[in-house]
Amino acid sequence: MKHLAAALLLLLASGLSTAADVGSAFTLRAVTLDGQAWDSERQRGKVLLVFYWRSDCAVCISKLPELRSNAEGWRGKPFELLLVNADDKADEAVRYENLMAQFQRVPRPPALWRGAPGFRDNLPAALGKLPLTLVVDRQGRVAARYEGRVPPEAWNTIADLLP
């Protein structure tokens, strides 16, 4: 335990942090599944809910309709929901997005595929437990990070960050 504590102190003293830790900057540049450029730098001034998911993740799939519906409630506010698919193949993400377009009548949030050429974010290649949800404040810093189910307090965090 002493060695672990010493290693953590050394890490903190060196100024290094793991990407997407609470308080760290969040960066992402990519092209959406419908061909639009998306850059986190251009989103400054908005609160972002960034949802990393896979089509073979039951928890992920079960949360997507709720996320879309809740995001619709923030329409007119400086808020954006961003869906980032981490499937091995892009066609799995596209198939799901097309299915959702048929059944859910809310505007489609930007959807990205993490394996696309030119996709860049500051997260590790292996995301860990999915879904992974980041709440990013209006200055581009990670305000909250959730692995697994998105808890209700995520929406409270968003409300607290909005003007």
C-alpha positions in Angstrom: 0.0 0.0 0.0 2.9 2.4 0.8 4.3 1.8 -2.7 1.0 2.5 -4.3 0.6 5.8 -2.4 4.2 6.8 -3.2 3.5 6.1 -6.9 0.4 8.2 -6.9 2.2 11.1 -5.2 5.0 10.8 -7.8 2.4 10.9 -10.6 0.6 13.9 -9.1 3.9 15.7 -8.6 4.9 15.1 -12.2 1.8 16.8 -13.4 0.6 13.8 -15.4 -2.9 12.7 -15.4 -4.9 10.0 -17.2 -6.9 11.3 -20.2 -10.5 12.0 -19.4 -9.9 12.2 -15.6 -12.3 14.6 -13.9 -10.7 18.1 -14.3 -8.7 17.2 -17.4 -9.2 18.6 -20.9 -11.3 16.6 -23.3 -10.3 16.6 -27.0 -12.0 14.8 -29.9 -11.8 15.4 -33.6 -13.6 13.2 -36.1 -16.1 13.0 -38.9 -19.7 12.0 -38.0 -21.4 9.0 -39.5 -23.2 11.3 -41.8 -20.0 13.0 -43.0 -19.9 16.2 -40.9 -16.6 17.4 -39.3 -16.8 17.4 -35.5 -14.3 19.0 -33.2 -14.5 19.5 -29.4 -12.7 22.8 -29.7 -15.6 24.2 -31.7 -18.0 23.1 -28.9 -16.6 25.4 -26.3 -19.4 27.2 -24.5 -21.6 24.1 -24.6 -21.9 21.3 -22.0 -21.3 18.0 -23.6 -22.5 14.5 -22.7 -20.2 12.1 -24.5 -21.4 8.5 -24.6 -19.0 5.8 -25.7 -20.9 2.6 -26.5 -20.9 -0.7 -28.5 -23.8 -2.4 -30.3 -23.1 -5.6 -28.5 -23.4 -4.0 -25.0 -26.9 -4.5 -23.6 -26.5 -1.7 -21.1 -25.3 0.7 -23.8 -28.2 -0.1 -26.1 -30.8 0.2 -23.3 -29.6 3.7 -22.4 -29.4 5.2 -25.9 -33.2 6.0 -26.3 -33.2 7.6 -22.9 -30.2 9.7 -23.6 -31.7 10.9 -26.9 -35.0 11.7 -25.2 -33.4 13.5 -22.3 -31.1 15.5 -24.6 -34.3 16.7 -26.4 -35.3 18.3 -23.1 -32.2 20.5 -23.2 -33.0 21.8 -26.7 -32.4 25.6 -26.8 -29.7 25.3 -24.1 -25.9 25.2 -24.8 -25.9 21.4 -24.5 -25.0 18.6 -26.9 -25.2 14.8 -26.7 -22.4 13.1 -28.6 -22.6 9.3 -29.3 -19.3 7.6 -29.9 -19.5 4.0 -31.2 -16.6 1.7 -30.3 -17.6 -1.3 -32.4 -15.0 -3.1 -34.5 -16.8 -2.2 -37.7 -18.5 1.0 -38.8 -21.4 -0.8 -40.4 -22.6 -1.9 -37.0 -22.8 1.7 -35.8 -24.5 2.8 -39.0 -27.1 0.0 -38.9 -28.1 1.0 -35.3 -28.3 4.7 -36.2 -30.5 3.9 -39.2 -32.8 1.8 -37.0 -33.1 4.5 -34.4 -34.0 7.0 -37.1 -37.0 4.9 -38.0 -38.3 4.4 -34.5 -37.4 7.5 -32.5 -38.7 10.8 -33.7 -36.2 13.1 -31.9 -33.4 14.9 -33.7 -30.4 12.7 -34.1 -27.3 13.8 -32.1 -23.9 13.6 -33.7 -22.8 10.0 -34.0 -19.2 9.0 -34.5 -17.3 5.7 -35.0 -14.1 5.5 -33.0 -12.4 3.4 -35.6 -12.8 5.9 -38.4 -9.7 7.2 -40.2 -8.8 10.5 -38.7 -10.7 9.9 -35.4 -8.7 11.4 -32.6 -9.6 11.6 -28.9 -7.4 11.8 -25.8 -8.7 8.5 -24.3 -6.7 5.3 -24.1 -7.2 2.8 -27.0 -8.8 0.4 -24.6 -11.8 2.3 -23.0 -12.4 -0.1 -20.2 -15.9 -0.8 -19.0 -18.7 0.4 -21.3 -20.7 2.4 -21.5 -18.3 5.2 -20.7 -20.0 8.6 -20.2 -18.2 11.9 -19.9 -19.8 15.2 -18.9 -17.7 18.0 -20.3 -18.1 21.6 -19.1 -18.3 24.7 -21.2 -14.5 25.2 -21.0 -13.8 21.7 -22.4 -12.9 20.0 -19.1 -14.2 16.7 -17.9 -16.7 17.5 -15.1 -17.8 13.9 -14.4 -16.9 10.4 -15.6 -19.2 7.4 -15.3 -18.4 3.8 -16.3 -21.4 1.4 -16.7 -24.9 2.7 -16.3 -25.4 6.4 -16.5 -26.6 7.5 -13.1 -29.4 10.1 -12.6 -26.9 12.5 -11.1 -25.3 12.9 -14.5 -28.3 15.0 -15.5 -28.0 17.0 -12.3 -24.3 17.7 -13.2 -25.4 18.9 -16.6 -28.1 21.2 -15.1 -25.6 22.6 -12.7 -23.1 23.4 -15.6 -25.7 25.1 -17.8 -26.2 28.9 -17.6 
